[in-house]
Amino acid sequence: MLDTSKIGQSFPPFIIEVERAKIHELALAIGDNNPVYHSREAALAAGYKDVPLYPTAPTIFNFWGNVDQHRHLTDAGINVMRILHAEEEYEYIAPIYPGDILTGVTTIISGRSRKMRDGSSMDVLTTETRYTNQDQQHVLSARTTLVVQE
């Protein structure tokens, strides 16, 4: 069962630098041929300052930038071996471009437990990672809903 006293707990910050090649690689990996994700010139012609961050890139930030996330969740009493990813959403506050250095701070923002008919339990929790850039400007909030089956 989820320890609701952990709601509101934030984990130590992590840093990730946005790289042009990684934006290009992500677009290639999912088959998006939109030239603004592959070429600075195309991005400039489309009115961007540079190649914009690919819309779903923050998912990768949790894997490559937030390398201690599993340990932090485990320390908070969450059985990471039983997690199912339920939902992901992003709120872009300001544009993010190559060269930006983002600092993310993840907080458990909600959680609830539910007893199942078979006696097992299911915890549903939501984390929010708030990203600020090198100018301390809030640029992105990423919310993740996880289901933990016990």
Secondary structure by P-SEA (a helix, b strand, c coil): cccccccccccbbbbbbbbaaaaaaaaaaacccccccccaaaaaaaccccccccccaaaaaaaccccaaaaaaaaaccccccccccbbbbbbcccccccbbbbbbbbbccbbbbbccccbbbbbbbbbbbbbcccccccbbbbbbbbbcc
